[in-house]
Amino acid sequence: MRSVTVRKGEPIDRALKRLKTKLDTEGILEEMRRRRAFESPMDEKRRKARSASKRNKVKWRFTNKEEIPASSVTPAES
């Protein structure tokens, strides 16, 4: 069970926002929404394929950076 301690003088709204952010980053809210209704095996495969595709796009974008050639250095940096 995740929890957030309310600090002295802190509004309840801010503590709830911190709790929601914590649950969202850990994926608990998404999993709870997904488990509310039955998901057929085909729907599960589609969902997993979509999320894998998104992960691979992000991974590819950050791993395939082109190196900057030395000739593109501006004269001010030399």
A tleap script that builds the chain and sets N, CA, C and O, in Angstrom:
source leaprc.protein.ff14SB
mol = sequence {
  NMET ARG SER VAL THR VAL ARG LYS GLY GLU
  PRO ILE ASP ARG ALA LEU LYS ARG LEU LYS
  THR LYS LEU ASP THR GLU GLY ILE LEU GLU
  GLU MET ARG ARG ARG ARG ALA PHE GLU SER
  PRO MET ASP GLU LYS ARG ARG LYS ALA ARG
  SER ALA SER LYS ARG ASN LYS VAL LYS TRP
  ARG PHE THR ASN LYS GLU GLU ILE PRO ALA
  SER SER VAL THR PRO ALA GLU CSER
}
set mol.1.N position { 0.839 -1.176 0.000 }
set mol.1.CA position { 0.000 0.000 0.000 }
set mol.1.C position { 0.890 1.247 0.000 }
set mol.1.O position { 1.747 1.399 0.870 }
set mol.2.N position { 0.693 2.104 -0.939 }
set mol.2.CA position { 1.459 3.343 -1.035 }
set mol.2.C position { 0.849 4.382 -0.101 }
set mol.2.O position { -0.362 4.401 0.119 }
set mol.3.N position { 1.682 5.223 0.431 }
set mol.3.CA position { 1.171 6.258 1.331 }
set mol.3.C position { 1.992 7.523 1.192 }
set mol.3.O position { 3.126 7.512 0.712 }
set mol.4.N position { 1.383 8.613 1.628 }
set mol.4.CA position { 2.033 9.910 1.633 }
set mol.4.C position { 1.734 10.530 2.991 }
set mol.4.O position { 0.586 10.555 3.433 }
set mol.5.N position { 2.769 11.025 3.646 }
set mol.5.CA position { 2.537 11.672 4.934 }
set mol.5.C position { 2.216 13.140 4.697 }
set mol.5.O position { 2.874 13.817 3.907 }
set mol.6.N position { 1.198 13.616 5.391 }
set mol.6.CA position { 0.793 15.010 5.262 }
set mol.6.C position { 1.684 15.824 6.195 }
set mol.6.O position { 1.733 15.573 7.399 }
set mol.7.N position { 2.375 16.785 5.632 }
set mol.7.CA position { 3.280 17.623 6.419 }
set mol.7.C position { 2.498 18.666 7.201 }
set mol.7.O position { 1.362 18.998 6.863 }
set mol.8.N position { 3.117 19.166 8.235 }
set mol.8.CA position { 2.453 20.154 9.084 }
set mol.8.C position { 2.160 21.425 8.277 }
set mol.8.O position { 3.060 22.006 7.671 }
set mol.9.N position { 0.898 21.845 8.278 }
set mol.9.CA position { 0.490 23.047 7.573 }
set mol.9.C position { 0.279 22.855 6.083 }
set mol.9.O position { -0.001 23.820 5.372 }
set mol.10.N position { 0.408 21.616 5.590 }
set mol.10.CA position { 0.241 21.363 4.160 }
set mol.10.C position { -1.241 21.137 3.844 }
set mol.10.O position { -1.920 20.410 4.569 }
set mol.11.N position { -1.738 21.740 2.790 }
set mol.11.CA position { -3.139 21.506 2.409 }
set mol.11.C position { -3.347 20.054 1.961 }
set mol.11.O position { -2.443 19.425 1.412 }
set mol.12.N position { -4.540 19.543 2.204 }
set mol.12.CA position { -4.869 18.177 1.829 }
set mol.12.C position { -4.792 18.006 0.308 }
set mol.12.O position { -4.383 16.953 -0.180 }
set mol.13.N position { -5.183 19.038 -0.433 }
set mol.13.CA position { -5.146 18.960 -1.889 }
set mol.13.C position { -3.743 18.659 -2.404 }
set mol.13.O position { -3.566 17.854 -3.318 }
set mol.14.N position { -2.752 19.309 -1.811 }
set mol.14.CA position { -1.368 19.099 -2.250 }
set mol.14.C position { -0.902 17.675 -1.926 }
set mol.14.O position { -0.200 17.050 -2.721 }
set mol.15.N position { -1.295 17.170 -0.759 }
set mol.15.CA position { -0.923 15.801 -0.385 }
set mol.15.C position { -1.586 14.794 -1.322 }
set mol.15.O position { -0.964 13.802 -1.701 }
set mol.16.N position { -2.842 15.039 -1.699 }
set mol.16.CA position { -3.519 14.158 -2.642 }
set mol.16.C position { -2.849 14.187 -4.009 }
set mol.16.O position { -2.751 13.162 -4.682 }
set mol.17.N position { -2.390 15.364 -4.412 }
set mol.17.CA position { -1.700 15.481 -5.697 }
set mol.17.C position { -0.380 14.702 -5.666 }
set mol.17.O position { -0.016 14.055 -6.648 }
set mol.18.N position { 0.332 14.766 -4.542 }
set mol.18.CA position { 1.574 14.000 -4.423 }
set mol.18.C position { 1.299 12.502 -4.476 }
set mol.18.O position { 2.046 11.751 -5.104 }
set mol.19.N position { 0.216 12.065 -3.810 }
set mol.19.CA position { -0.150 10.656 -3.827 }
set mol.19.C position { -0.507 10.211 -5.239 }
set mol.19.O position { -0.076 9.147 -5.683 }
set mol.20.N position { -1.288 11.015 -5.942 }
set mol.20.CA position { -1.697 10.670 -7.311 }
set mol.20.C position { -0.479 10.590 -8.228 }
set mol.20.O position { -0.389 9.695 -9.068 }
set mol.21.N position { 0.453 11.520 -8.066 }
set mol.21.CA position { 1.668 11.509 -8.879 }
set mol.21.C position { 2.481 10.253 -8.605 }
set mol.21.O position { 3.002 9.632 -9.532 }
set mol.22.N position { 2.590 9.878 -7.334 }
set mol.22.CA position { 3.341 8.689 -6.955 }
set mol.22.C position { 2.705 7.434 -7.554 }
set mol.22.O position { 3.403 6.573 -8.090 }
set mol.23.N position { 1.383 7.337 -7.460 }
set mol.23.CA position { 0.681 6.179 -8.010 }
set mol.23.C position { 0.786 6.141 -9.531 }
set mol.23.O position { 0.895 5.069 -10.127 }
set mol.24.N position { 0.754 7.304 -10.148 }
set mol.24.CA position { 0.828 7.374 -11.604 }
set mol.24.C position { 2.203 6.953 -12.106 }
set mol.24.O position { 2.295 6.234 -13.102 }
set mol.25.N position { 3.266 7.378 -11.447 }
set mol.25.CA position { 4.610 7.019 -11.893 }
set mol.25.C position { 4.876 5.529 -11.725 }
set mol.25.O position { 5.645 4.947 -12.490 }
set mol.26.N position { 4.248 4.908 -10.731 }
set mol.26.CA position { 4.440 3.480 -10.512 }
set mol.26.C position { 3.498 2.635 -11.361 }
set mol.26.O position { 3.643 1.414 -11.409 }
set mol.27.N position { 2.531 3.268 -12.033 }
set mol.27.CA position { 1.630 2.545 -12.911 }
set mol.27.C position { 0.486 1.852 -12.200 }
set mol.27.O position { -0.183 1.004 -12.791 }
set mol.28.N position { 0.250 2.191 -10.955 }
set mol.28.CA position { -0.792 1.522 -10.178 }
set mol.28.C position { -2.181 1.921 -10.665 }
set mol.28.O position { -3.064 1.071 -10.770 }
set mol.29.N position { -2.385 3.196 -10.961 }
set mol.29.CA position { -3.700 3.641 -11.430 }
set mol.29.C position { -4.054 2.999 -12.767 }
set mol.29.O position { -5.194 2.587 -12.981 }
set mol.30.N position { -3.086 2.918 -13.652 }
set mol.30.CA position { -3.327 2.315 -14.967 }
set mol.30.C position { -3.703 0.846 -14.825 }
set mol.30.O position { -4.619 0.366 -15.493 }
set mol.31.N position { -2.995 0.137 -13.957 }
set mol.31.CA position { -3.294 -1.279 -13.740 }
set mol.31.C position { -4.675 -1.453 -13.121 }
set mol.31.O position { -5.402 -2.381 -13.477 }
set mol.32.N position { -5.040 -0.569 -12.197 }
set mol.32.CA position { -6.353 -0.646 -11.562 }
set mol.32.C position { -7.458 -0.436 -12.595 }
set mol.32.O position { -8.459 -1.151 -12.585 }
set mol.33.N position { -7.283 0.539 -13.484 }
set mol.33.CA position { -8.280 0.793 -14.524 }
set mol.33.C position { -8.390 -0.399 -15.472 }
set mol.33.O position { -9.482 -0.747 -15.919 }
set mol.34.N position { -7.259 -1.016 -15.770 }
set mol.34.CA position { -7.241 -2.140 -16.697 }
set mol.34.C position { -7.930 -3.363 -16.095 }
set mol.34.O position { -8.585 -4.118 -16.813 }
set mol.35.N position { -7.792 -3.561 -14.804 }
set mol.35.CA position { -8.380 -4.731 -14.148 }
set mol.35.C position { -9.865 -4.567 -13.835 }
set mol.35.O position { -10.512 -5.523 -13.406 }
set mol.36.N position { -10.409 -3.383 -14.039 }
set mol.36.CA position { -11.831 -3.154 -13.775 }
set mol.36.C position { -12.725 -4.016 -14.641 }
set mol.36.O position { -13.769 -4.481 -14.184 }
set mol.37.N position { -12.333 -4.236 -15.880 }
set mol.37.CA position { -13.153 -4.995 -16.818 }
set mol.37.C position { -12.327 -6.133 -17.400 }
set mol.37.O position { -11.096 -6.090 -17.400 }
set mol.38.N position { -13.013 -7.136 -17.889 }
set mol.38.CA position { -12.333 -8.277 -18.500 }
set mol.38.C position { -11.634 -7.849 -19.783 }
set mol.38.O position { -12.180 -7.089 -20.583 }
set mol.39.N position { -10.428 -8.346 -19.961 }
set mol.39.CA position { -9.661 -8.062 -21.168 }
set mol.39.C position { -9.387 -9.393 -21.870 }
set mol.39.O position { -8.753 -10.282 -21.301 }
set mol.40.N position { -9.862 -9.524 -23.093 }
set mol.40.CA position { -9.664 -10.774 -23.824 }
set mol.40.C position { -8.174 -10.961 -24.124 }
set mol.40.O position { -7.422 -9.986 -24.148 }
set mol.41.N position { -7.748 -12.191 -24.350 }
set mol.41.CA position { -6.329 -12.427 -24.663 }
set mol.41.C position { -5.849 -11.645 -25.882 }
set mol.41.O position { -4.704 -11.194 -25.915 }
set mol.42.N position { -6.715 -11.479 -26.886 }
set mol.42.CA position { -6.323 -10.720 -28.081 }
set mol.42.C position { -6.137 -9.240 -27.736 }
set mol.42.O position { -5.192 -8.611 -28.212 }
set mol.43.N position { -7.030 -8.679 -26.914 }
set mol.43.CA position { -6.893 -7.287 -26.501 }
set mol.43.C position { -5.607 -7.084 -25.697 }
set mol.43.O position { -4.937 -6.060 -25.829 }
set mol.44.N position { -5.272 -8.071 -24.864 }
set mol.44.CA position { -4.044 -7.984 -24.073 }
set mol.44.C position { -2.815 -7.973 -24.980 }
set mol.44.O position { -1.876 -7.211 -24.750 }
set mol.45.N position { -2.823 -8.819 -26.012 }
set mol.45.CA position { -1.702 -8.851 -26.957 }
set mol.45.C position { -1.575 -7.527 -27.695 }
set mol.45.O position { -0.468 -7.025 -27.891 }
set mol.46.N position { -2.721 -6.954 -28.109 }
set mol.46.CA position { -2.696 -5.664 -28.809 }
set mol.46.C position { -2.128 -4.570 -27.911 }
set mol.46.O position { -1.297 -3.772 -28.344 }
set mol.47.N position { -2.585 -4.537 -26.645 }
set mol.47.CA position { -2.113 -3.517 -25.709 }
set mol.47.C position { -0.614 -3.642 -25.474 }
set mol.47.O position { 0.104 -2.643 -25.472 }
set mol.48.N position { -0.146 -4.863 -25.279 }
set mol.48.CA position { 1.279 -5.079 -25.046 }
set mol.48.C position { 2.113 -4.734 -26.276 }
set mol.48.O position { 3.216 -4.202 -26.149 }
set mol.49.N position { 1.589 -5.034 -27.473 }
set mol.49.CA position { 2.306 -4.702 -28.703 }
set mol.49.C position { 2.408 -3.196 -28.877 }
set mol.49.O position { 3.448 -2.680 -29.287 }
set mol.50.N position { 1.308 -2.481 -28.559 }
set mol.50.CA position { 1.341 -1.017 -28.673 }
set mol.50.C position { 2.355 -0.410 -27.704 }
set mol.50.O position { 3.122 0.476 -28.081 }
set mol.51.N position { 2.359 -0.881 -26.467 }
set mol.51.CA position { 3.294 -0.312 -25.498 }
set mol.51.C position { 4.737 -0.668 -25.839 }
set mol.51.O position { 5.640 0.140 -25.624 }
set mol.52.N position { 4.963 -1.875 -26.369 }
set mol.52.CA position { 6.315 -2.259 -26.784 }
set mol.52.C position { 6.783 -1.392 -27.937 }
set mol.52.O position { 7.950 -1.006 -27.998 }
set mol.53.N position { 5.871 -1.086 -28.854 }
set mol.53.CA position { 6.212 -0.239 -29.991 }
set mol.53.C position { 6.629 1.155 -29.518 }
set mol.53.O position { 7.611 1.715 -30.003 }
set mol.54.N position { 5.876 1.704 -28.571 }
set mol.54.CA position { 6.221 3.029 -28.035 }
set mol.54.C position { 7.575 2.996 -27.341 }
set mol.54.O position { 8.392 3.898 -27.525 }
set mol.55.N position { 7.818 1.949 -26.536 }
set mol.55.CA position { 9.102 1.832 -25.839 }
set mol.55.C position { 10.254 1.746 -26.830 }
set mol.55.O position { 11.287 2.389 -26.644 }
set mol.56.N position { 10.078 0.953 -27.880 }
set mol.56.CA position { 11.147 0.794 -28.865 }
set mol.56.C position { 11.421 2.078 -29.629 }
set mol.56.O position { 12.570 2.361 -29.967 }
set mol.57.N position { 10.374 2.867 -29.910 }
set mol.57.CA position { 10.586 4.136 -30.599 }
set mol.57.C position { 11.432 5.074 -29.746 }
set mol.57.O position { 12.355 5.717 -30.247 }
set mol.58.N position { 11.115 5.149 -28.467 }
set mol.58.CA position { 11.871 6.024 -27.576 }
set mol.58.C position { 13.299 5.515 -27.430 }
set mol.58.O position { 14.248 6.299 -27.460 }
set mol.59.N position { 13.450 4.207 -27.273 }
set mol.59.CA position { 14.783 3.627 -27.125 }
set mol.59.C position { 15.620 3.882 -28.378 }
set mol.59.O position { 16.797 4.227 -28.275 }
set mol.60.N position { 15.021 3.715 -29.562 }
set mol.60.CA position { 15.733 3.929 -30.815 }
set mol.60.C position { 16.152 5.383 -30.962 }
set mol.60.O position { 17.247 5.674 -31.446 }
set mol.61.N position { 15.275 6.302 -30.542 }
set mol.61.CA position { 15.573 7.723 -30.685 }
set mol.61.C position { 16.791 8.116 -29.859 }
set mol.61.O position { 17.584 8.955 -30.287 }
set mol.62.N position { 16.949 7.512 -28.670 }
set mol.62.CA position { 18.055 7.898 -27.809 }
set mol.62.C position { 19.318 7.080 -28.024 }
set mol.62.O position { 20.391 7.493 -27.583 }
set mol.63.N position { 19.224 5.936 -28.687 }
set mol.63.CA position { 20.427 5.134 -28.903 }
set mol.63.C position { 21.071 5.392 -30.252 }
set mol.63.O position { 22.258 5.112 -30.420 }
set mol.64.N position { 20.331 5.915 -31.220 }
set mol.64.CA position { 20.872 6.116 -32.561 }
set mol.64.C position { 21.154 7.583 -32.851 }
set mol.64.O position { 20.740 8.113 -33.882 }
set mol.65.N position { 21.844 8.218 -31.957 }
set mol.65.CA position { 22.230 9.615 -32.186 }
set mol.65.C position { 23.414 9.636 -33.138 }
set mol.65.O position { 24.352 8.851 -32.997 }
set mol.66.N position { 23.363 10.535 -34.103 }
set mol.66.CA position { 24.484 10.684 -35.013 }
set mol.66.C position { 25.554 11.529 -34.340 }
set mol.66.O position { 25.258 12.482 -33.620 }
set mol.67.N position { 26.792 11.162 -34.588 }
set mol.67.CA position { 27.886 11.934 -34.029 }
set mol.67.C position { 28.019 13.240 -34.793 }
set mol.67.O position { 27.820 13.280 -36.007 }
set mol.68.N position { 28.354 14.300 -34.086 }
set mol.68.CA position { 28.523 15.605 -34.713 }
set mol.68.C position { 29.917 15.657 -35.332 }
set mol.68.O position { 30.906 15.470 -34.625 }
set mol.69.N position { 30.015 15.905 -36.630 }
set mol.69.CA position { 31.340 15.986 -37.267 }
set mol.69.C position { 32.130 17.188 -36.746 }
set mol.69.O position { 31.556 18.195 -36.330 }
set mol.70.N position { 33.458 17.061 -36.778 }
set mol.70.CA position { 34.309 18.119 -36.272 }
set mol.70.C position { 34.229 19.378 -37.116 }
set mol.70.O position { 34.493 20.470 -36.612 }
set mol.71.N position { 33.871 19.253 -38.389 }
set mol.71.CA position { 33.806 20.405 -39.258 }
set mol.71.C position { 32.620 21.315 -38.946 }
set mol.71.O position { 32.582 22.458 -39.401 }
set mol.72.N position { 31.645 20.814 -38.169 }
set mol.72.CA position { 30.470 21.639 -37.869 }
set mol.72.C position { 30.667 22.516 -36.639 }
set mol.72.O position { 29.741 23.215 -36.227 }
set mol.73.N position { 31.855 22.490 -36.050 }
set mol.73.CA position { 32.124 23.312 -34.882 }
set mol.73.C position { 32.245 24.761 -35.342 }
set mol.73.O position { 32.938 25.044 -36.319 }
set mol.74.N position { 31.583 25.670 -34.655 }
set mol.74.CA position { 31.616 27.078 -35.041 }
set mol.74.C position { 32.957 27.695 -34.674 }
set mol.74.O position { 33.623 27.207 -33.762 }
set mol.75.N position { 33.371 28.757 -35.364 }
set mol.75.CA position { 34.661 29.391 -35.081 }
set mol.75.C position { 34.747 29.947 -33.653 }
set mol.75.O position { 35.841 30.021 -33.093 }
set mol.76.N position { 33.631 30.332 -33.067 }
set mol.76.CA position { 33.649 30.888 -31.718 }
set mol.76.C position { 34.043 29.846 -30.692 }
set mol.76.O position { 34.612 30.178 -29.652 }
set mol.77.N position { 33.741 28.558 -30.983 }
set mol.77.CA position { 34.073 27.484 -30.047 }
set mol.77.C position { 35.521 27.070 -30.173 }
set mol.77.O position { 36.045 26.464 -29.238 }
set mol.78.N position { 36.206 27.361 -31.278 }
set mol.78.CA position { 37.587 26.920 -31.513 }
set mol.78.C position { 38.572 27.677 -30.678 }
set mol.78.O position { 39.774 27.424 -30.760 }
savepdb mol mol.pdb
quit
